[in-house]
Amino acid sequence: MMEFIHNYTIIYYIFIVAFSIAITAFAIPSILHVARFRHLYDDLGHFRKTHDHGIPRLGGVAIFVGFTTTSLLFCMTDKSLPINYLLTGCIMIFAMGLKDDLSGVNSSTKFIIQFIVCAILVVLGNIRLTSLYGVFGIYDLSYFLSVGLSILIILMIVNAFNLIDGIDGLAAATGIVANGTFAALFIYIRQYELAAVSLAMAGAIIGFLRFNITPAKIFMGDTGSLLIGLISAVMALKFMETGKIINGKAPEIYCVPALTFAVLIGPIFDTARVFIIRIASGLSPFAADRNHIHHRMLKLGFNHIQTTIILTSINIASIAMVLLFKNYGNSTLIILIVAVSLVFNWLITFFIRSKERESLAFRNLFV
């Protein structure tokens, strides 16, 4: 009997992914047709653009349709996730992202809408972090600290995914790795509703990715990157909450904070890095530039596919490293992940300096 249920569950999850892929892939050709007919192309004049011809940036519409349709039709409903508040947040993010992709949205307006979405999820939906598991000596959080920190985390992850969407495939591949990993972890700890939502998002991104690999036919735009960031952030918070010790029952996964950090290390590290550099230079942390890690790798001569594969591989390696060294504790593992990321960034800086100076000298490591 248990084997039958297990097989049924696997088929159910495969069907969710396949259906989500199909809906998204089916929607994109129609979106491309409308974009061409209405001349809805990316802004080629912007200094951050890396393409030499107009490409529609409405792929997020297809991701939204694939994810929400699959979630409403097939995702199981229970108390583990308030799907009504989640879809409310998704619709608000979708509407704002679509407006931004078509005609632009003021940065203050974007922040206000994002904050309202976060407040709905955290306060009304009770999707929040209540413990840091002793990371750096911090355990249970008070309600107000929990709400504030959870809103901050969602805001950071949402915008981090938006910021890494600078080359073909990177944001999509990162979203697939994040939601695919969370889905596998949720299945392992028997959080089946959460796994279904993660798989619905992963499937929607896969359906989009085949049109976004170089040469890209369509971009996801803010509509897609903000939505992926939102779902990834919610899944991260829900995963961290599942690892708490409840009624004396030990968690099934001990390195939850470090593992969550490893899953999202790509967008988190890159965003933190550029923000620190901009602030140290006396600039606004939200000032646009070409100093993201993917831009710097393009400067070294890597193409879009190579850069995406390298950065995605490092993301996966970080997850594997946490699982391999899980007994070392969360604080140690988080420090190790940051150290590896810093070394990787340092090596990129070294090779950029060496290329510019046409000299592979030791001093390029430091100045």
CORDAWO-V832982 format. One line per field, one symbol per residue. ss: DSSP state (a for helix, b for strand, c for the rest). A space follows every 10 residues. Layout:
ss: ???
This chain:
ss: caaaaaaaaa aaaaaaaaaa aaaaaaaaaa aaaaaaaacc cccccccccc cccccbccaa aaaaaaaaaa aaaacccccc ccaaaaaaaa aaaaaaaaaa aaacccaaaa aaaaaaaaaa aaaacccccc bbbbbccbbb ccaaaaaaaa aaaaaaaaaa aaaaccccca aaaaaaaaaa aaaaaaaacc caaaaaaaaa aaaaaaaaac cccccccbcc aaaaaaaaaa aaaaaaaaaa aacccbccbc cccccaaaaa aaacaaaaaa aaaaaaaaaa cccccccccc ccaaaaaaac cccaaaaaaa aaaaaaaaaa aaaacaaaca aaaaaaaaaa aaaaaaaaaa aaaaaaaccc caaaacc
